Amino acid sequence: WRNYLKSSDRETARFLSIYNSLKDKPNHLDEVASLMGWDAEDMSMTDEFNSIEVDLDDNQLGPAENLEGAPYTLHKHPVFVVTRSLYRYLHQSWEHFMTHSQSEVAPQLCWKYANSLHQAEMNVLLSIQALDLGDFGLAICHLKNSLSALNQTLALLDQLCHPNREFIEAFRHEIRIRLFDLRELWLRVMQDCRIEGQRRPGGDEDQD
């Protein structure tokens, strides 16, 4: 399992490398997905867990570089990879910003901004778990919480200040690119959840 997690970290790093090289191009999310080996539908994969059957024995996990036969867990879900990768960037960028801002940012604003990042990421992970359970209504609720936290991040971003105008504008620009991509991805997943819920017997009356 340690090798499995190391492989997951490498997948995250690979996504970020591809993403950073394409982020300024139109429709870059779909292009990144293609280069990652995901189909267009994989960006939400609302029924992926239900369609995969895995028989795992004690000797199935080999070296880190040979994990093709490893089980399909949340770590391999494209929404997990994208969210985890982009939030890794957002957390590191915030740490870099604070290091170069010193006393320019009020402690309360620091806390609110960091907490908004945490709440959004945590709720997406919970939504992926809900997808694993086949509960599309619960997944939608968690994604709505994530979108609310993301909107709070955007609002707080406008409250940040720095004596170097070029520095703060560059910071905001890069953060917004990633936040808007996350929002687009989550909205896609929510739409797919609604469609999938309606296809099932009885629909998902409590989806929203």
C-alpha angles and dihedrals in degrees: 000000000000089000089047091055091047088053089051090053090052090051089053091050091048091052092050092049092052093041094051091053093052106029094106094054124092114260090010094153092064092044091051090049090053092051089048088057096251124136118230090258091052091073088080105011095182093177100031096108092050092052098052123081117192129189107196123187129180094264099045097096110077131172119330092256093054107054101126091116093048119120122269107251135161088275091071097046108114092225089055092048094048095044095044092047097049094043090051086058092045093051093047092046091052090050089050091048093051091047089057096040101053106174095357094096122063115238092237091054090048090053095046092049094048091045092051089055091049096047094050095048094044094051092050090054089050090049091054089051089052089053088053088055091047092242103137094172091058091046090054092049092053091046090052088054089050092050090050091052091046090053088051090053090053092049093048090047089066090053094059118104136188134176090235104071094190091054095051094045092050090048093051092046095054093044093050092052091058096040092052090049091051091049091050091050095048092048089053090052092048091052092049090049091054092049093046092046091053091051092058123085110280092008119242100284093176096048094118 
